Amino acid sequence: MDISTDYRVIETADLPSGRFDRVSIRLHWLTVLLVAFQLTTAFLPHEEGNGRMLRMLHRSAGVLTLAVVLFRLFWRARFAFLPPFPPNMSKAQQRAAKANEYALYGMLLVQPLTGLADAVVHGRPFMLFGLQVPALMAMNRPLFHLTGQLHEAGAWMLIGLIGLHIGAALLHGLVLRDGVLQRMLPERFSRAP
């Protein structure tokens, strides 16, 4: 038995049936916090005094989000315990859930990349994790406008996908009560009173 199999057994042995493994749950909620921070820093006013700091925080959190999502995908492919859908969930609902999940992963990868591209093609130095990144190329105005538009459109698309994801989670948790919501909640919130 290799190390990855040993870890999977240890990680899922004490989980209630139908729950994701602890690492997947923690990565999910870390992603939620990072995306909430991203959206907050994106929509706060970027006035002269705090604009540079907010942009640096937004970009840095974007890079961190990208790293977490890449690790999530690696973890999911190699070690994660993915519980099956409830038996009463229709094939159409399952396909819709998978489509939303894949679209979310896609946007969580694309958004940080379009944001970084926007910073690079602007042709100026920028801050990342408190360090100044030198200008990597001269200003490319058409590409700068394109990356900015893609990043903004992607943000709205991501917000829509998140809204669908939250709506479906609440439907399963509050209306259908089929355990789908509880399988990704942190353990202390998933137990019935």
N, C-alpha and C positions, 0 to 999 in steps of 0.2 A: 504494500500500500504506500503510495507516494505522499509527500507532505501535504499537497493540496487536498487530497482525499481525506487525510487525517483531520485537517483543519475544518473541512466542510462537516464532517461527522461531529466534531466537538462543538462547532458553532451552531448546528441545528438540532443537536440531540435533545436539548432541554426546551426547545421552542414548542408552543402549542401548534397543533396541526393547522396548516393553512396560513401561517405567518411567514413573512420574509425573514431572512437571517438578520442578525443584529447589525452587521456591517452595512448591509444594504439599507436598512432603516436609518442608521446614522448618516450615511452618505446622502440619502434622500432629504433629510431635514437640514443638513448642512447646505445642500443646494438651495433649499427653500429660503434659508436665511441669507445666503449670498445674493440670490435673485431679488429678494425683497430689498436688500441694501442697494443693489444696482438700480432698481426702479426708483427708490427714494432719492439717490444721488442724481439720477437722470432728470427727475422732475423738480428738484429744488431749484430756486432761482440762482443762476450763476453770475452773481454780481461781481464787481471788480475785486472786492476784498477776499471773498471766499471762493471765487470761480476756479482759480488754479488748484486750490486744495481739493475741491469737489471733483474736478476732472481727474486729478491724480488718484484720489480714492476710488473713483468710478473705474478708471482703467485698471488699477491694481486689483480691485475685486473682480473685474472681468477676466483677467489672467488667472486669478485663483479659481474662479468658476470654471474656466476652461480646463484647468488641471484636475479639479474635482470630478468633472463630468467624464474626462478621459479615464480617470481611475475607476469611476463607477462602471463605465463600459467594460473595462478590463476585468473588474471584479465580477460583473454580471456574466461575462463570457467564461470565466475560469472557475469561480468558486461559489457564486450566489445560489441560494435556495429560492426558486421561483415557484410559489404555490400555484396550483391549478385554479382556474376560474371555478366559481360555484357551479354545480351541475344544472341548476335552473337558469343559468345565464345563457341567453340565446347566442347563436353563432354570429348574428349581426351585431349584438352588443359586444361580443368578444373582439370582432374585427374592428369596431369603432374604438374600443379601448386600446387595442394594439396600434391603430393608426395614430391616435392622440399621443400615445407614449413615444412612438418613433418620431413623430413630428416635434415633440418637446425635446427629445435628445438632439435632433437635427438642429433646432433653433438654438439650443444651449451651446452647441458647437459653433454655429455660424455667427451668432451675435458677438462674442468676444473677438472673433477674427475680423469682422467688418469694422468693429470699433478700433482695433489695433491698426488695421489698414488705413482707416480715416486719419489716425494720428500720424502715421508714417508718410502718407501722400500729401499731408499738409505742408511738409517740407520744413518743419521747425523742430527744435528740441522739445521733448516732452518728459514729464515726470512719471516714473513707475516705481512703486514701492519706496518712495522717498529718494530715488536716484534719478539723475537726469540722463535721459537717453538722447544722444546727439541726433541731429537731423540726418536721416538715412538716405534722403534723396531730395532733389529740388522740388519745389511746389508744383504739383500737377493739378491745376484747377478743375478740369473736367472730371478727372478721377476722384478728386476730393469731394466734389458735389455728388458724384455717383455713390461713393462709399458712405457719405453722410445720409443720403436718401435710403440706401439699403439698410443702414443701421437703424434709422428711425422706423422704416416700414417693418423691419424685423422685430423691433421692440413692440409695436402694436400687434403683430402676429403672435408673438410670444405671450403677450397679455391675454389675447383671445384664447390661445391654447391652455393657458393656466386657468382661465375662467371655466373652460369646459372641463378640465381635470378636477377642479375644486367642486364644480357643480355635480359631476358624476360621483365623486367621493361622498358628498353630502346626500345625494340620492340613495346611494347604497347604505350609508350609515344611518340616516334618519328615517327614510321611507321604506326601503326594501329590507333593511336590517339583516343583510345576508352575510355579514362578516368581512366584506371586501374592504371597507374603511379600516377596520381594526387590524388587518394584517400588515399595515404599514405604520400604524401609530406606535409611538414609543410604548414600551411595555407597561409603564405605570398608568397610561391613559387608555390602554386597550382592554383592561380587565373590567368585567361587569361588576357593578356595586353589589 
